[in-house]
Amino acid sequence: MFEPSAQIESLLTAVALTQSAAEGMRAMTQRESEFPSPWQAKLTGIALDPKGRDLADQILDAYWSDEPRQQDTLSSSSINREVIIGSGFHAAAYAAVRVLSGYPKPLVLERNERVGGTFAMTARPTFYLNSRNRAGSAGLAGDQGASLNYLPGAPLQAANVSMTEYQMNTDMAFVIRLALAQFADVVTNAKVLSVARDGTGVQIEIEGNASLLAGRVIDARGLGDPDDQDVVNGTTILTFPQFMQRMAGMWPLRGLRRVAVVGGGDSAKCAVESCLGIAPQPFMAAAALDRVDRIDWYADDLPTTCDQWQEDIRGRYQAIGRYLRPDGFGVRRLNVLGRRARPVALPGAALINGRTYDLVVVCTGNRETDIDGLDLGSFDEYTTTDGNVVAREHYNLPAFRVGPHARLPFTRREREDGVADIAANAVSIFRTATKTAALAATLPAVTQD
């Protein structure tokens, strides 16, 4: 069994020395025999104790944001090292499997202040994961003995963090962050501008820093940035991440009586759940003070009645369907309007098709942020020796795209197994995690003369 990294050891020591945050860690020592190692048992105890987890998150953020350490880390990089762009789920999966396969720790570059990708967009829980919480290892959706939220190689799995049916975003974020603390060197506030050939390796230009040399680049940037940002004003019209940031604050629904959500995907469904009060409990919010009276949902591919919703929508979002049923007076709090919309910002409000709203949440998909040298057209499908496509490989640079960022099409087997029946499965963890793990386990070492 692998030993804890210096960063993990430091975290465990700091929590142990803080009486108010160490209760969960001390309690879990009673069950150490059920874990691969004592330190993994302690991490589980920290994860299950809100005070312990909060302190651990603060310690991780402080470590990663330390500027002298960042500069030392960047200056120590070499042509013999791998660099991962992005610090989300697939960055953690690649780093964990890569190190456990006997290779050096990769360097992870995160453009934002907070490590953890989409799941860490808020420090407080704001939305639920799509897949049910189950123990086990990796597997497909129909395998009841598999964990669909499994992170290959991680010292702690999402199933260790809670036993709720659908876990919160911060549960997965904590798992990702611990994996990166164990298996990678991370630098935050490192926005990559370009990647270019430099001999047999690459030169990476980082905004505000000197260029960085690396032997290989793993592009793990996820789904991308929100689309339609040209209509967003940050106050009455918000993107999904901006709305989640609001939901993580105090009194997030205060003053909102009429809200519109634009888009029909999973982000839009999570936004609707927040407006209905069936998302994770917001900080300092109460039904008597913070009730949204009407939610208009602009989407052209969703059921408009409760019965249709129950027939067509998967179990994760079934609770939304109850609000499509009129009350005794014929009034519906949630209305699905079967058409697309483009909001217009007004002073203190937003306008859609003649209706004014206190807030509009735009959830119309994502677009890729360009990095010079890493455009999608420069990549082809990469196949392992067993014939499976697991990533995309750059035609000229030692660079690979992994996870949702690779945009891998469904395979014939996935179509036969029904995985392709739900379009959102194209970017699901259970489908993409093992592909990233396979790439990390099979790529040859980065060695330059």
N, C-alpha and C positions, 0 to 999 in steps of 0.2 A: 504493500500500500504506500502511495506517495506521501511525502511529508508536507506539512503546511509551509507556505512561503513566508518570507520575513514579514510581509505586509499582513498576512493572516495572523501570524503569531503576535504581532504588535496589537492588532485589533482585539484578540482574545485577552491579552494582558490588560489592555485599557478597560475593557468591559468588566473583567474580574475585579479590578480595583475600584470600580464605581458601584457602591453598595446597592443603590436604587435600581441599577440596570442589570445586575448580575443574578437576579432570582431565577430566571428561566434557565440560564446556563448551569447554575448549581443544581437545580431540580433534575435536569436531563442527565446528570452524572449517574443517577440511579438506573439509567437504561443504557449505559455505555456499551454493554455487551451486544445490543441489538444493532450497533453501527459498525461500519468498517474500521473506524478509528475513534479514539476519545475526542479528538479535536473536531471531527465531523458531528459528533453528538453535541458538543458544546455550541457549535454554529446553529444546530437545529434549535437548541434551547434559546439562543439569542433571537432567532427568527420568530419563535412562538411567543416571545415576551415583547409587547409593544414598546416598553421603555428600553429594553436591550436592543431591539432592532433600530429604534430611532437613534440611539447613541452610536451604534455601528455605522449607520448611514452617514452620520456627521463625521465620524472618523475617516471613512472612505473618501468623502468629498474633500476633507481638509488635506488628506495625503495627495490626492490626484491634482489638486489645485495649487500645490506648493510650487512656486515659480523656480526657485533654485533646483529643486529635484527635476522639474520639467526640462530645464536647460541641460542638466547633466545627462538626462535620459536621451535627449535629442542628440547631444554631442557624442554620445557613446555608440550611436548607430553606425553600421558599416555595410559594405557591399555583401557581407555574408548573412545579413539578417532579413527576415520577412517583416513587412509592414502591412497592417490591416487598417483600412479606412472605414471608420464607423465603430461604435462600441455597443451595438445591440446584440440580440440573441445569436446571430450567426457569427459575429466576431468572437463571442465567448465560446461557441461550439467549436469553431476552427482552432482557436488557441488551446482549448482543453485537450482535444484529441491530438493535436500536433505535439504538444509537450509530452503527453502520455505515450506517444509513439516514439519518443526518444530524441526529439528535436528541440532546439533552443526556444526560449520564450519569444514570441513575436512582439513587435512594438505596435500599439494601437493608437491611432490618431482620431480624436473626437473633436469635432468643430464646436460643440456646445460646452457649457460649464458642467453639465450633469452627465454621468456615465450610465448607460443602460438602454439607450435607444428609445423606441416608441413607448415601451412599457414604463420608462422612467421619465416621461414627459412631465409628470407631477410627482412631488414628494409624498403627497397624501393620496389615498386611493380614490379614483374617480370613475373607473369603468371596470367591467368584468371581462375575463378572458372568454373566448368563444368555445373552448373545448372543456369537457367535464374533468374534474379533478379525480384522477385515479392513480393508485400506486402501480409500479411496474416499470419496465424499460420501454424503449421506443417501439412503435407499432402503428398500424393503420386504424382508421376510425372505427371499423367494425370489430376490432379485437378488444374484447372487454378486459383482457388481462394486460393491456398496454397502457402506458401513460402518454396521452397525446401532447402533453406539455413537457416532455422529457428533453433535457439539455444534455447531449452526450458528453460524458467525462466530467461533468460538474461535481464539485465536492458536496453540493447540496441540491436536491431536486425540489421542484415546486410542490410535489406531494408531501414534502416534509414541512412545509410552511404553514399549511392550514388544512382543514378537512371540509371546507365549504364545497358545495356542489360545483360552483363556478368561482374560480379565484379572482382576486382583484389584481389590477395592473401592477401594483407595488409588490405583490408576492413574487411575480416573475422577475420584476426589476431587481429585487434583492438577490435572487438566484444568479442572475446574469452578472451582477456586480461582484459577488463573491467569487464566481468563476474567473473573472478577469483579474481580480486581486490575487488569485492563486496562480494563474497560468500566463499572465501577460504583464508587460510594462505599458502603462497608459499615460497619455498626455492629453489633457483637455484644452479647449480653446485653440485647437490646432486645425485651422481650415486649410485643406489642400486645394491649391489653385491649379496645379498642372503636374503631369507625370511624363517624363521624356526618357528616351534611351540614353544610357551612359555606359558605353562599352558593353559588357554582358549583363549589366544591371540597369537600374533606373535612378534618375534624379528627381526628387519630389520637392516641389516648391510649396512652402507653407506661408500663409499670410503673416507678415510681421516677424518671420524667423528666417534664418539662413537655410539654404537648400539642404536636403537630406538625401543621402545615398542609401540604397537598399538593393537587395538581390532579387526580391520578388514582392509584388503588391497583390493583396487580397482585397478586392473592392466589395465591402459588405455594408453598403449604405442603406439597405432596406427599401421601403416603398417610395421614398422621395419626399418632396415638400408638397404641401396642399396646393391644389389647382385653384384657378379663379381668384388669385390673390389681388387682381386688379380691382375687384369690386368690394374688397374688405377694407374697413376703416379702423378696425381695432376697438371700436366702442359699441356701435349698434349692429354692425355686421362683422362676424368673427369666423375664422377658420375653426376646424375641429380642435387642433392643439390649443388655440387661444381660448376656446370655450372651456376646455378641460382645465386650463390654468385658472380660469375664473371659478370653476367648480371646486378647485382646491383651496380657494380663499375663503374669507369670512363673509357670510350672508350672500352667497353666490346668486341666489334667485330673487334677491330683494328688488322690488319695483318692477318685476317682470310679470305682466298679466297676459300679454299676447306675444307668442313666440312662433317663429317659422323655422323649419329645418328643411334644407334643400339637399336632395340626394337620397339614394335608396340603399346604400351599402352598409357595412357593419358600423362604420363611424357614425353614420346618420342614425342608426338604431340605438347606439350608445348615447348619442345626444338626446334623443327622444326619451330614453330611460331616465336621464338626468332631469329633464323637465317634468316628467311624471312622478318623480320621487322614488323610482324603483332601481336606481343605480346605488352604488355605495353611499352611505350616509355622508352628506356634506358637513363641513365644519360649521357649527353654530347656525343651524337651519331648523325651522319648525314649521309644521304644516299650517298652523294658524297664521303665520306671518309671511310665508314664502311659497304660496301656491300659485302655479301658472294656470290661469283659467282656461286658456285655449292654445292648443298647439296645432298649427297647420303644417302638414308635411307634404312638400312638393316632390313627388317621385312618380315616374311614369311606369314603373314595373312592380308595384307592390299591391297586395290585396287592399281593398277599401272597406271591407266589412269584417266583423269578428269571426264569422263562420269561415270565410275565405282564408283569413289569416291562420286559423287553427289547422286548416287543411294543407296550406302551401308553405308555411314558414317553419323552420326547424325549431327544436325544443328550446334552445338557448334563449330565443326571443319571444316565446309564447306569451309571456306576461304582458307584453305590449298589446296584444290582441284584445284583452278585456276592455281597453279604453276606446275601442272602436264600436262598442255597443252603446246605443243611446240610453240615457237614464229615464226615469219615469215621466219626465217632462219632454222627452224627445231631444234632449241636448247631449251632444257628444263633446267631450273635452279634447279628444284627439280626432283630427280629420285628415285623411289621406287624400290629397288632391292629385289626380292622375295626370300630371303634366309637369314639365320642367319650368324653372323660373330663374330669373336673374334679378337680384335685389338692387335697389337704388338707395343710397344713403341720403337721409334728410337730417336736418338739425334735431338731434335728440331722438330720432326714430329711423325706421327703414321702411321702404315701400316695395311691395310686390303686387303687380296687377291691380293697382288701385287700393289695396289694403295696406294699412300701416301696422307696424309691429314694434314692440319695445326692443326686440332683439331678433336677428336672423343668424342662424348657424349654417355655414356653407360647407357641405360635405360631399363634394363632387369629384373626388378622386385625388390622385397625386401625380406630380410630374417630376422628372429627374432634374437635379441641379448639375449643371455641366462642370466637369473637370477636364481641362484641356488634355487630350491624349487618351482619355478613357471613355469616349463615346461608344454607345451600344453597337453601332455599325462596325466597330473595329474588333468585335468579338464573335467567335464561332462556338458552337456547342462542343463541350469537352466530355469525352467518354472514357470511363475507366475500363480496365481489362475485362470486366464481366459484361461489358456492353451497355451499361447504364449511363445516361447523361446526367452528370452531377453538378456541372457548372458551365461557365463560358470562359474560353481562353482567348486572350488577345493575339491577334495575328502577327504582331511584331514585337511586343513587349512581354517580359515575364510577369504577366498580370492575369488575374482570374476574377470573375464576378461570381458571387455566391448568394444563396438565399433568394428572397423576392427580387433583389436587384438583378439577378441573372435572367429573370423572365423566362423560365424554362417551360416549354409546352408540356401538356399532359402526354404521358406515354400511352402506348396501346394497352398495356397491362392496367394502368390507372383508369382508363376508360372502361375496360372490361370489368374491373372491380367496383365501378360506380363512384370512384373518387372524383371523376370529372363531372359528375351530375350536379355538383354544387360549384359554381364558378369561383367562389371565394376560396375554395380549397387549393387553388393555384399557388397561393402564398401562405398556406397554413403551415404551422410548425411541424405537425406530424408528417407532412409530405417533404418538406425541405431540409429538416434537421439531419436526417441520415445521409442526404446527398452531400451536405457540407462536411459531415464527419468522414465520409468516404474519400472526399478530396484530400482532407487533412491527413488521413492515414496513408495515402498512396503516393502523394507527390514526393519526388526525390528531394534530398537535402539541397539547400542553397549553398553552394561552394564555389568560390571564385579564386583563381590563381593570381 
